[in-house]
């Protein structure tokens, strides 16, 4: 599905959201089955869907950071968490009620790495 949408170049926002949800659900199932490499691969295939949506990109970075952590890829996990934190802080400046929790959770994830 991702190849079709990449070739088209333009995807209606509702379809992008549906695809993001689909990839996220598949990755979550794979994670629940302890297949962390497959979960990460699924998320990586969906990266193009979050490029122009900061909240979705931050969520994607956080979720992929979680999988990288479970794969003992600590440096990459830290990089993803740090980038997610930067985005969440930026979003929290505009809408603290919506994003301060995400800032805290991402700080916690970074703390787990220490």
BELGI-V366177 format. One record per residue. N is the residue number from 0. SS is DSSP state (@ for helix, = for strand, . for the rest). NEAR is the number of other C-alpha atoms within 10 Angstrom. D_LAST is the distance of its C-alpha to the last C-alpha in Angstrom with 2 decimals. Layout:
N|SS|NEAR|D_LAST + N|SS|NEAR|D_LAST
This chain:
0|.|7|38.00 + 1|@|15|35.51 + 2|@|8|37.85 + 3|@|9|40.77 + 4|@|16|39.05 + 5|@|12|37.75 + 6|@|9|41.33 + 7|@|8|42.81 + 8|.|7|40.65 + 9|.|9|41.24 + 10|.|14|40.12 + 11|.|8|41.04 + 12|@|10|38.15 + 13|@|9|38.91 + 14|@|11|38.72 + 15|@|18|35.42 + 16|@|15|34.02 + 17|@|11|35.57 + 18|@|17|34.12 + 19|@|20|30.59 + 20|@|13|30.97 + 21|@|14|32.36 + 22|@|21|29.59 + 23|@|18|26.95 + 24|@|15|28.90 + 25|@|15|29.29 + 26|@|25|25.59 + 27|@|20|24.89 + 28|@|15|27.54 + 29|@|18|26.15 + 30|@|18|22.67 + 31|@|11|24.49 + 32|.|11|26.30 + 33|.|13|23.09 + 34|.|15|24.26 + 35|@|22|21.06 + 36|@|16|22.62 + 37|@|17|25.63 + 38|@|25|23.75 + 39|@|22|21.89 + 40|@|14|25.27 + 41|@|20|26.94 + 42|@|23|24.58 + 43|@|15|24.99 + 44|@|13|28.73 + 45|.|20|28.57 + 46|@|17|26.75 + 47|@|15|30.13 + 48|@|21|30.80 + 49|.|18|28.15 + 50|.|12|28.78 + 51|.|9|31.03 + 52|.|9|29.46 + 53|@|15|26.48 + 54|@|16|25.57 + 55|@|17|25.92 + 56|@|20|23.94 + 57|@|25|20.97 + 58|@|19|21.27 + 59|@|24|21.64 + 60|@|25|18.52 + 61|@|25|16.49 + 62|@|22|18.30 + 63|@|25|18.00 + 64|@|27|14.24 + 65|@|22|14.23 + 66|@|25|16.50 + 67|@|21|14.69 + 68|@|19|11.59 + 69|@|15|14.27 + 70|.|14|15.72 + 71|.|12|12.70 + 72|.|13|13.20 + 73|@|17|9.64 + 74|@|13|11.07 + 75|@|14|13.69 + 76|@|25|11.70 + 77|@|22|9.76 + 78|@|15|13.33 + 79|@|23|14.86 + 80|@|27|12.70 + 81|@|20|13.30 + 82|@|17|16.95 + 83|@|27|17.28 + 84|@|24|16.00 + 85|@|15|18.59 + 86|@|20|21.25 + 87|@|26|20.57 + 88|@|18|20.78 + 89|@|16|23.96 + 90|@|19|25.36 + 91|@|17|24.55 + 92|@|11|26.61 + 93|@|10|29.58 + 94|.|12|28.99 + 95|@|15|26.55 + 96|@|10|27.80 + 97|@|11|26.97 + 98|@|19|23.53 + 99|@|16|21.73 + 100|@|13|20.51 + 101|@|22|19.04 + 102|@|20|17.31 + 103|@|14|15.78 + 104|@|15|14.83 + 105|@|24|13.21 + 106|@|15|11.19 + 107|@|12|10.18 + 108|@|20|9.40 + 109|@|19|7.14 + 110|@|10|5.39 + 111|@|10|5.49 + 112|@|12|3.82 + 113|.|7|0.00
